[in-house]
Amino acid sequence: MVALLGVVQSGDESDVLADNALIAKRLGWDLETVAACLHEAKERSLVWGLRSGDKPAPWFNELEITVQGRRLLRTHGAAEDVAAD
């Protein structure tokens, strides 16, 4: 989930908003895995995006990370910093 959120956040920061295909390409995941992870991320209010009819569903365009998603990434990053010490 953290890897997926990282890709979505990088899209936010570069003005190239992510979709399922971009996430699959950057992470080396198949589209079914991306769809399942996006479904969970959306249910947990970690991402926002425009849903389209593309398959495998759910397929989202113009994905953006939410405040909750940013918080999760910060928390995860802080946990990694502590583990490295």
N, C-alpha and C positions, 0 to 999 in steps of 0.2 A: 504494500500500500504506500509506503514511504517513497519508494522509487517512482511510482505512478504520480504521486503528488509533486515530486521534484520536477518531472517532465512538464506537468501542467503549470507549475510555478515559473519554470524557465520560459514557457510560452507567454505567460502574463508579462514577464519582464522584457521580452524581446518584441512584443506586439505581433507575434505569430501565434495566435491562439491554437491550442492543440485540439485534435480530434482522435478518434480511435486509431486510425491508420498511423498517425504520427507517433502516438504512444507505442504502438506495436513495433514500428521501425526503430525507434530510439532504444527500446528496452529488449528487443529481440524476442518478444512474446508473440504468441499466435492471437488472432483477433478474438477468439472465444474467451481466452484468459483476460484480455483487456476488457471485454464487455462485462464479464463477471466482476472484475475488480471495480469498474466504473459503477456498476449497479450498487455494490456495497458502499463505495465512496459517496454516491449520491444519497443513498439511504441514511448515511451518517452525517449528511450535510457538510462534506469535506470539499465538494466541487459543485459547480453550477455550470450548466451548458444547455444549448439548444438541442433537443432531441430530434432525430431524423428517422426516416423509415429504412435506412440502410441496415444491412445484416452483416454480422450477427448482432442482434439487439441485446441490450440497448446500445444505440450508436449516438454519440453526442458530437456536435460541432461547437466551435467557439468556447471551449472549456476554460473556466477560470477557477482558481482556488479560492475558497471562502475563508473567512476569518478563522473558523474552526480548523480548516485544513492548514492554514499558516501556523496556528497554535500547535498542531500535532507535529509539524516539521520542526518548529523551534524546540519543542519538548524532546523530540527524538535526537536532534542535534546536541542538545545539552546532555542527554544521557550518554551519547557517544563520547563527548568531551570528558565526562567523569570517568568512563570506562578506560579511556586512553591514559589518564593520570595515574 
